[in-house]
Amino acid sequence: MTESPIGVFDSGIGGLSVLQSLQEAMPAEHFVYWADSGHAPYGEKSDLFVRQRSLAIAQHLIKKHHIKALVVACNTATAAAIHELRVQHPHLILIGVEPALKPALQLSKTRHIGVIGTRGTLGSDKFHRLLANLQDQADFTVQPCNGLALAIEQSTHLALGGQATQRITELLQGYTREMGEFGQAPGQMDTLVLGCTHYVFAENVLRQLLGPQIQLVSTGEPVARQTRRLLEAAALLRSGPGPRSLAGRISLLTNGDLTSLQAAAQRWLGLTHDACQRADTQV
Ligand code: DGL
């Protein structure tokens, strides 16, 4: 079982930002990544749809790839499906992601924190409970960013890339303006939580718009640490980091556009094109 891969999935390429951190934290592990790009974006679809997709992908990764753990590298899918995934797979090591409000509280000096995410995540009961528990410790300005995950998804597409990159800037300009003032002065937001794994890939645009002082908080590293802890506790960690021969294999599957995934995997993980394959479209 230690030789089995860790399964990771997202609605598309966003979870590659989590995979980056997982691979850094556990270079000896094998990973199988499912980009559900044929059904992206999740954030503006119903909970039921996202839950059904998450359950089908989990089932497939367990049956066909014999995964030893599953990382739901998607805030929207975690909010909609983590409970049901735990019920259906009580013995599987399961890790979800949620907007990093608690880490942001440690960083913010002005105690005014911005949160961006998909409509699905920010409208979920799970997020409302998280927010309610922390609301007495800071002000939170919460902004759903419709269209942003899709634009990021399309930015790696050969034909749509240029237009999508422009769209990312336009959308973020509009949404951050709507949120209010960012800065270090009292009352201003000095910290922004990226509550969608896709948004990590728009960090450069956000830095340009908000300036270098604003702290951008994402979840990749804490999720990777937690995954490592759970595998270690279950004695399922593949030994390493060690000699080169022990380096893990990464295999990426997509039911969307293969060349887009290849471009994203090369750009953000330095992977060669043969790491990516077409996924079984029956899933
Ligand atoms: N990357 C996902 C998230 O973290 C989903 C984005 C989407 O498909 O709308 O929420």
Residues whose N, C-alpha, C, O or C-beta is under 5 A from the ligand:
A	BS01	DGL	S11 G14 A40 P41 Y42 G43 E44 A73 C74 N75 T76 T118 A149 G195 C196 T197 H198
